[in-house]
Amino acid sequence: MDNQTTAMIKALVTDFFNEIEKKELKKNKNAQAIFWVEELQEVTSIDKNYISVKKATRLYNKYVEEKENVIVKEPNKYLLDFMSLYLGYNSYEKYKSSKTLNKEIFKPEKKAIYKKIEVEKTSLRKYKNYIIGVLVLLIFPVFFFINKYTNSNTETCIIWTENHFEKSSCASKTAIDNSIFNIDIENFEKIEVTEDTPFFIDGNPKVWYGKSATGKIEFFSNRGIHPATLKELAPITEYMLKKYVYSEGFLN
C-alpha cells in the first residue's frame, strides 16, 4: 500500500473517531469503539463485514495513535464506505475527492517529525495516566471510609417498578446500590417519545436512550442506567434521532 493511500485511510479513521467523540460525547477510544460496534454497526457477527470491539480499538491504535507493530488488517471497502457515510459522504471515493492532502506529509523527514511529536504525546499521556492511577489508589480508600461512615445507617438501594425507580431495602434480590450510579430517581423514568417530546433544550439533550436485554431501544427522562442491563444510558443525538427515532417509527 503506497504512502498516499495509507495517509488517506489514516485521515478517514481519525475523522471517523473524532466525529463519534464530537456527536456522541464518547471521550476515550474504548467508549468510541464500543459505540461503533454496538450502536452504529448494521451487520451481525456472522457477516464478513462485522467488526469487533477489539478490531475497532486496533484500528484506533494504528491510525489515530500511530502505534507501531499493531496487527490489524486495513479496512475493506465496506468499512471505508461505512465510515465515510457516517461523516456525511456517499462513499469512500466521495470522501477522497473532497479531502485535500498536503503532499509534504509524504516526505520522510516531515513524517519523522510528526512521528516524533506523536511519540512524545503518547509518552506524556502514559505518564499522566500513571499519576492519575496513583492518586486514585491513594484517594479511593479515604472516600471509601468517609462514605461508609456517612451512610452506615442509610439505605442507598433502589428498585425498578414499572417505569421508574423507587427507594428499596438493600436486602432485596433485585435492589441496585444507587451510591454507585447516583441516579436522580425523582426525575428519572422510562418514557415514550412523541412528536412533542423536547429532545433538546438550548442544545442540551433532555432524553437518554439505551438497549434492553432483547436489543430494543428504550428512552428515559434523565441520565442513569438501563434497569435491565445496568449499562450507562447515552444522551440523545441528532444522528440517533434520524437513524432510529424518525426512520423506524418510534414516535407515537
Secondary structure as UniProt FT lines:
FT   HELIX           3..24
FT   HELIX           29..35
FT   HELIX           36..40
FT   TURN            45..46
FT   TURN            48..49
FT   HELIX           53..59
FT   HELIX           60..64
FT   TURN            68..69
FT   HELIX           77..86
FT   TURN            87..88
FT   HELIX           92..98
FT   HELIX           103..106
FT   HELIX           108..150
FT   TURN            151..153
FT   STRAND          157..161
FT   TURN            162..163
FT   STRAND          164..168
FT   TURN            170..171
FT   TURN            173..174
FT   STRAND          176..177
FT   HELIX           178..181
FT   HELIX           185..187
FT   STRAND          189..191
FT   TURN            195..196
FT   STRAND          200..201
FT   TURN            202..203
FT   STRAND          204..205
FT   STRAND          208..211
FT   TURN            213..214
FT   STRAND          217..220
FT   TURN            227..229
FT   STRAND          234..235
FT   HELIX           238..240
FT   HELIX           241..246
FT   TURN            247..249
//
